[in-house]
Amino acid sequence: MNLSQLKPYTKDLTMLIVEDDEFLRSSTAAMFRRLFKLVEEAVDGQEGLEMYQKDPHRYDVIFTDINM
């Protein structure tokens, strides 16, 4: 399956990316922005948690680094 085939399934979804490595976070976000309606970024776990707690229903997918 390629990106154009995925787009119909993801175009209405939102994503939060939580990653402390700036290059990895920005490049991952750039890729997912081609697929998702909204992609937001958090620089660490604390910021990601705060963003999630503000509106737990805002994100359909959370993509996070396990080791930060």
C-alpha positions as CSV (number, residue, x, y, z in Angstrom):
1,M,0.0,0.0,0.0
2,N,1.4,3.4,-0.9
3,L,0.7,6.9,0.6
4,S,-2.1,7.8,-1.9
5,Q,-3.9,4.6,-1.0
6,L,-3.7,5.4,2.7
7,K,-4.9,9.0,2.4
8,P,-8.6,8.1,2.2
9,Y,-8.3,6.4,5.6
10,T,-6.2,9.1,7.4
11,K,-7.4,12.4,5.8
12,D,-9.8,13.1,8.6
13,L,-7.6,12.0,11.5
14,T,-5.4,14.1,13.8
15,M,-2.0,13.1,15.3
16,L,0.3,14.2,18.1
17,I,4.0,13.4,17.7
18,V,6.0,13.3,20.9
19,E,9.7,13.1,20.2
20,D,12.7,14.8,21.8
21,D,15.0,14.5,18.8
22,E,14.3,17.6,16.7
23,F,15.4,16.2,13.4
24,L,13.4,13.0,13.8
25,R,10.3,14.8,15.1
26,S,10.3,17.4,12.2
27,S,10.9,14.8,9.5
28,T,8.3,12.4,10.9
29,A,5.8,15.3,11.2
30,A,6.5,16.4,7.6
31,M,5.8,12.8,6.3
32,F,2.6,12.5,8.3
33,R,1.3,15.9,7.3
34,R,0.9,14.5,3.8
35,L,-1.6,12.0,5.2
36,F,-3.4,13.5,8.3
37,K,-5.7,16.5,8.6
38,L,-3.7,17.8,11.6
39,V,-0.2,16.9,13.0
40,E,1.0,18.6,16.1
41,E,4.4,18.2,17.8
42,A,5.6,18.0,21.4
43,V,9.3,18.3,22.3
44,D,9.1,16.0,25.3
45,G,6.8,13.8,27.3
46,Q,5.8,16.6,29.7
47,E,4.7,18.8,26.8
48,G,2.9,15.9,25.1
49,L,1.0,15.1,28.3
50,E,0.0,18.7,28.7
51,M,-1.2,18.9,25.1
52,Y,-3.2,15.7,25.5
53,Q,-4.7,16.8,28.8
54,K,-6.0,20.1,27.4
55,D,-8.3,18.2,25.1
56,P,-8.0,14.4,25.3
57,H,-10.4,14.0,22.3
58,R,-8.3,16.2,20.0
59,Y,-6.0,13.4,18.8
60,D,-6.9,10.2,17.1
61,V,-3.3,8.9,17.0
62,I,-0.4,9.6,19.3
63,F,3.1,8.7,18.0
64,T,5.6,8.8,20.7
65,D,9.3,8.0,21.5
66,I,9.6,5.3,24.2
67,N,13.0,6.5,25.5
68,M,13.3,10.3,26.0
